[in-house]
Amino acid sequence: MKRLIISLLVLMFGLSACAAVYTDASDSDHVTFFNSDGASIASLTQQANAYCAQYGKLATFRKNDTALVAVFDCRFANQAPR
């Protein structure tokens, strides 16, 4: 039990030190980032493009829901913006 608690604490601290990560709210049509380290939109756009590329799409910045959440749409190159 003690090992489990220590492992969970290490995992929590490790995740809190991570850069911006996309959330499980992401899918083939959009990607949502939890931006805990204040990464720039340009940096997040590169990461979003890498995520959207797996679906053959490009990322387009949609909005910041809060200071910590950024949303990008994944669109085909010829698809009109929302």
ABEGO torsion letter per residue (X at the ends): XAAAAAAAAAAAAAAAABBBBBBAABBAABBBBBBAAGBBAAAAAAAAAAAAAAAGBBBBBABBABAABBBBBBBBAABBBX
